[in-house]
Amino acid sequence: MSLKIVLADRDLADVSTIAKDLNAKSGHDDAILPVQVDIEDWESQRVAFEAAVQTFGGRVDYVFAIAEAPEGQWLGAEPKSGTAFHKPDLSAFYTDAYGPLYTSGLAIQQFRRQDPNKYGFRGKLIIVSSSLGFYNVPTLPIYTAAKHCVVGFARTFGRYLPRENITLNTVCPNPYGGPASASEIQFVTDAFESLMGPSEASGDAVEILPGSGGYRVKEIPVFTNEVAHESIKLATAPEHRAWQFHAPVEE
């Protein structure tokens, strides 16, 4: 059975060209469907996702959320002597954090409506973040905050979703050192493949190491002391009231 893929991008002309090329290589005219989407806008994502669901005949097995906007001058250029206050430019955060979270909301709602597949999963969600989701770069505060947001989301809700036969992980390339080499691109592909099919991994942040380092699951920071550990254990206990906030609503 051939795969069906929906490619969503803000630039419809560009993604249509990519889809046409991939369709030609696959030998199937309708294997890849291009759609236009503004990732910062919920309604735009919803419309595009509904088109994908219809294209797939009501079932979606994988969702890959890839959003990237560079850092800008978030506080503007107001002189020190000025007296006015200007709204910060958080467009990078809207794209790099809101965008993947909107996509995740759509994917998880769809997965919950589906029966498990042959591997026992209702669906798998993989979000691309960045190694800046682990490290701190003073000159990229908004971009770094957004990537930390995605890593935190994947590590937390990704530990919740397996009870519903859904997995959630994030793959984190290294953004520095110039254009990615062929080996680094291959490591990204390998990391994605390791999280697909029968993989039970969920809640992992996979770091793509620069150069020829390959990839690995990035370790979670250790607790400062046992008191901190116990407080987190309390919040994750099965009887904690927070569990009810995330369970699907039964009809």
C-alpha positions, 0 to 999 in steps of 0.5 A, a space after each residue: 500500500 502506498 503512502 499518502 502525505 500532506 505537506 503544509 507550508 505558508 508558501 503554497 507555490 513552493 510546497 506545490 513544486 516540492 510535492 510535484 517533484 516527489 509525486 513524479 519520483 514516486 510514480 503516483 500523482 496524488 501521493 503528496 498533497 500540498 496545502 497552504 497554512 499559517 502555522 501561527 493561526 489556529 483556524 488556518 491549521 485546522 482547515 489544513 488538518 481537516 483537508 489532510 484527514 479527508 485525504 487520508 480517508 479519516 485516519 492519520 498515523 503520523 504527524 510531524 510538526 516542523 516550525 522555524 522562525 529566526 530571532 528578531 529584535 524583540 524589544 524594538 529600537 526605542 532609544 534609551 531616552 524615549 518614554 514610550 513603551 512598545 509591544 515586544 515582537 514575539 513572532 518567533 515565539 508564535 511560530 516556534 512554540 504556538 505553531 507546534 502546540 496548535 499542531 499537537 492539539 489537532 494531532 492528538 484530538 484526531 489520534 484519540 478518535 482512531 483505533 490502534 493500528 497493527 503496532 497497537 498505536 492510535 498515532 505518533 507525533 514528532 515535533 522538531 525543536 532544536 538543541 537550543 531547547 537544552 542550552 542557553 544562548 543569551 543573544 537568542 532569548 525568544 527563539 531559545 524560550 520557544 525551543 525550551 517550550 517544545 522540549 518541555 511539552 514533549 517530555 511531559 505530555 509525552 509521558 502522559 499519552 502512552 496510556 492512550 496508545 499515542 506517542 509524542 517525542 521531539 527531535 532536536 537538531 544542532 543549529 550551528 556550524 553552518 549548513 547541515 552536512 549530509 551525515 547530519 541530515 541522515 541522523 535526523 532521518 534516522 532519529 525520526 525512523 527510530 521513533 516510528 513503527 513499533 517504537 514505544 518511546 514517548 516523552 523523549 527529546 532526541 539530540 542530533 549531535 553535530 558533525 559525525 556524532 549521530 543522535 541520542 536521547 538527551 538526559 533529563 536534568 537531575 533533581 537538586 535534592 530529594 525534597 525537589 524530587 518528592 514534590 514532583 512525585 506528588 504532582 505525578 501521583 495517579 490520584 493527583 487532581 491534575 490528571 483529569 485536566 488532560 483526559 479525553 472527554 467521554 460522550 
